[in-house]
Amino acid sequence: MAKVHFLREGISVEVPPNTTIRQAASKVRILLYTGVFRFINCHGLGFCGECRVRVVKGWENLSLPTAQEKQFKRPSKERHKGVRGIYEDEFERLPCQARVQGEVEVLTRLREEWQ
């Protein structure tokens, strides 16, 4: 079994290997979206980037970034806080794309940190 620790919520969940972080969050009813994005999002297809999380520990226990995730990576001078190109640092992943292989710790709802 793999394990995801949601630090902001203080909740941990065990899931089968290859489960996405989004699926793990859903299993324990953790909301990954803020504001209007609770209703308007891509529903796990990797197009909006609004569900992203910061991996605090266990980066090596996640699948490699998908092509969908790589679209969100930008050089630091081009990064911004809007939809598309929203990664603020190299430790952010899209939970709808990142598959858990072992134990990881993540921070959710990063948009709340900006407001």
MARMILUM-23409 format. One record per residue (C-alpha): residue in one letter; x, y, z. Coordinates in steps of 0.25 Angstrom, whole numbers, plus 2048, in hexadecimal, padded with zeros to 3 digits. Last residue first. Example, Ala and Ser with C-alpha at 12.3 -4.5 7.8 and 13.67 -1.06 7.14 Angstrom:
BEGIN
S8377FC81D/A8317EE81F/
This chain:
BEGIN
Q7EC88E7FC/W7F98887F7/E7F987C801/E7EB8787FE/R7EF8757F0/L7F886A7F6/R7EC8627F9/T7F38557FD/L800853804/V806845802/E80E83A809/V81182D801/E81381E805/G8148147F9/Q8108137EB/V80681E7EA/R8028227DC/A8038317D8/Q7F98357CD/C7EC83A7D5/P7F583E7E0/L7FC8487D7/R80A84A7DC/E8118567E3/F8208537E8/E82685B7DD/D8218687E2/E8168727DF/Y80F8697D5/I8048727CE/G8078717C0/R7F886F7BC/V7ED8767C4/G7F38827CB/K7FD8847D6/H8098877CE/R8168807C9/E81D8877BD/K82A88B7C5/S82B87D7CB/P82B8767BE/R81E86F7BC/K8188617C0/F8098607BE/Q80A8587B1/K81384E7B8/E80884A7C0/Q7FF8467B4/A80B83E7AE/T80C8367BB/P8168397C6/L81D82C7CB/S8158237D5/L8168277E3/N81E8207EE/E82B8297EB/W8238357EF/G82282F7FD/K82183C805/V81B849804/V8148477F7/R80D8547F4/V7FF8527EE/R7F88567E1/C7E88557E0/E7E78627D8/G7F085D7CD/C7E585E7C2/F7E88547B8/G7EC8477C0/L7E083F7BD/G7DC83E7CC/H7CE8457CB/C7D38507C2/N7CE85B7CC/I7C28647CE/F7BA8607DA/R7C58607E5/F7CD8697DC/V7C38757E0/G7CB8767ED/T7D586B7F1/Y7D885D7EB/L7DE8517F2/L7D384E7FB/I7D6842804/R7CB838805/V7D482C80A/K7D38247FE/S7D28307F5/A7E08347FA/A7E58277F6/Q7DF8287E9/R7E58357E7/I7F38307EB/T7F28267E0/T7F28177E3/N7FD8107DD/P8008077EA/P7F38047F2/V7EF80F7FC/E7F281280A/V7ED81F80F/S7F282A819/I7EB83681E/G7F0842825/E7E984B81C/R7F4854818/L7FE848818/F7F683F80F/H7FF832811/V7FE828806/K80181A807/A80480E7FE/M800800800/
